[in-house]
Amino acid sequence: MATYHTNRRIKWDDFGMAHHANGRTAFSLGIAYHANGRTAYSLGVAYHDNGRTAHSLGVAYHANGRTAYSLGVAYHDNGRTAYSLGSFYDKAGKIIPGKSTFSVTLGPGIVMHLIPNFKITVYDRKIS
């Protein structure tokens, strides 16, 4: 069953394809695309909407080029630790009790989830 954006354009169609609110393809045949037409995810590599690599070979990066995840530790885009040894931290470095996930937005509708498990979602549906 198709789902729709608030502007009534199709978000997910009956054939498993996703579309951005501007009408561009968001996901088709295993490849995700940003609203600006750039590739978001293909063959195990993720990209930000600015074209920078977001995830490759087990290391994740923020859109500003800083490391987002490496060797079991996650970092905020300001370089501070976001997750280490079972604890989550805010951008100021304070522990966040009860938090259990860490993700990075790659562009509108596309999210790279890093903790607890790696996955890419397009409009809330897992594609990787």
Buried (B, 14 or more C-beta within 10 A) or exposed (E): EEEEBEEEEBBBBEEEBBBBBEEEBBBBEEBBBBBBEBBBBEEEEBBBBBEEBBBEEEEBBBBEEEBBBEEEBBBBBEEBBBBEEEEBBEEEEEEEEEBEEBBBBBBBBBBBBBBEEBEBBBBEEEBB
